[in-house]
Amino acid sequence: DEDNVLEAGLGFAVKTTKRDFIGRDAVLRKREAGLSRRLVQFRLKDPQPLLFHNEAILRDGRIVGPITSGNYGHHLGGAIGLGYVPCKGESEADILASSYEVEIAGERFAAEASLKPMYDPKAERVRM
């Protein structure tokens, strides 16, 4: 399985008006076909458990995929992780309106979901 810049929410970084670059055709095909999944950032509401990878993501009580990477977010005060969520034909609002949990060692923990970075989503801290 391959990741796509549009599914990862990085379409702003790709200039498809450029004549030739590796992957241009794949980006254009994906844009035309629509997204089947989106990369979502999760933050557990309970600050105690940790995320690493392969923990199950539950959307509205149903397993939809694994956490692909996770760690502790010191500025956010809890575990954060990334994972792809199926979204065929859904808007960003539909994706975020769902209820999310992450299963760790057989126990489910409520999670907040975001399509943007939870820490400094407007990149204000890097501006000078």
N, C-alpha and C positions, 0 to 999 in steps of 0.2 A: 504494500500500500504506500502511496506517495502523498506527501502533503502538498497543498496548493496555496499560493500566496493569498488568493481570495478567501479561501476557507479559514486561513489564519488571521484574516482581518488586516492584511498588509497590502491591499490593492492600491492604496495611496502611494506606495513606494515603486509602483510599476508604471512606466510610461508606454502604453501600448501604441501610441502614435509614432514611436521610434520604429524605424524600418525593420531592423533585424536585431534580435538578441535571442540567446538560448532560452527556450521556454515560452516565447511569445505566442506561438500557435496554441499551446496548452492553456495559457491564460485566456486567450480569446474564446476558445471552445468552452471552457468552464464558465466564463461570463455569459455566453449565449445559452448554455444548457441550464444554468442556475446552480445554486449550491445545494449539496446533499448533506453537508455537515458544516459546523462552525466550531472554531477553537474558542473555548470558554474558560475564563479564569474563575476559580472557586476559592472562597475563604470560609473555613469552618467557623461556625458561630461559637463553638466551644473552644477555648484557647488551649486546652490540654492535649488532645490527640495530635499526632504528627502524620504527614503525608510523605510518601516516597515516590511510588509509582505502582501501577496496576491495581489500585483500589477501585472498586466499582462505583460508577456514577449512576445515581438513580434520579430519574426525571418523573415527577408525579407518581412515585412509587414503583417505577419500572426501570430495570437496569438498561442503560443505553450505551455504555462504553466504559473504558478504564481511564483513570488519571494517568497521563503520559509522563508527567514529572511533578514533583512536589517538594516542598521544604517548609521551613518556618519563616514567616514574614515578620521580622522584628518591628518594622514601622507599622504594620497592620495588627500586630498583637495576636497572631494565630497562624495556623497552618494554611498555606496557599498551594494550589495546584492547577495544572492545565489539563484539559481533556477535550476531545471532540464530541459534539452532541449532534445527532441527526436532526436535520431541519428542512427537509424537502418541502419547498413551497411556503415556508414560514418567514414572517418578518422578524426583525431583531426584537421588536416588542413582544412577539409571540414566544420567542426563545426565553426572554427574560421574565415573562409572566409565569412561567412554570415554577413548581416547587422542586428544589434540589436537595439531595442528601448524598453523602459519600459513605460507603460501607468500609469499615476498618476492623479487621479481625472479627467479623460477624456482627458488629454493632454499627448501627446507622447514626450518622451525625448530620444535622441540618447544615446547609451551606448556602452562602450568598453567591450569586452568579453575576459575572460582568463580561461584556465583550471588549471592554477597554481595560487598561491597567488600573488596578484599584489604588495603587499609590501614584500620585501625581499624573492623573489621566490626561491633563492638558500640557504636560511637559514644561511646567512653569519653573520647576526647580533647576533645570539645566540651562535656562536662558540667563544671559548676563546683561 
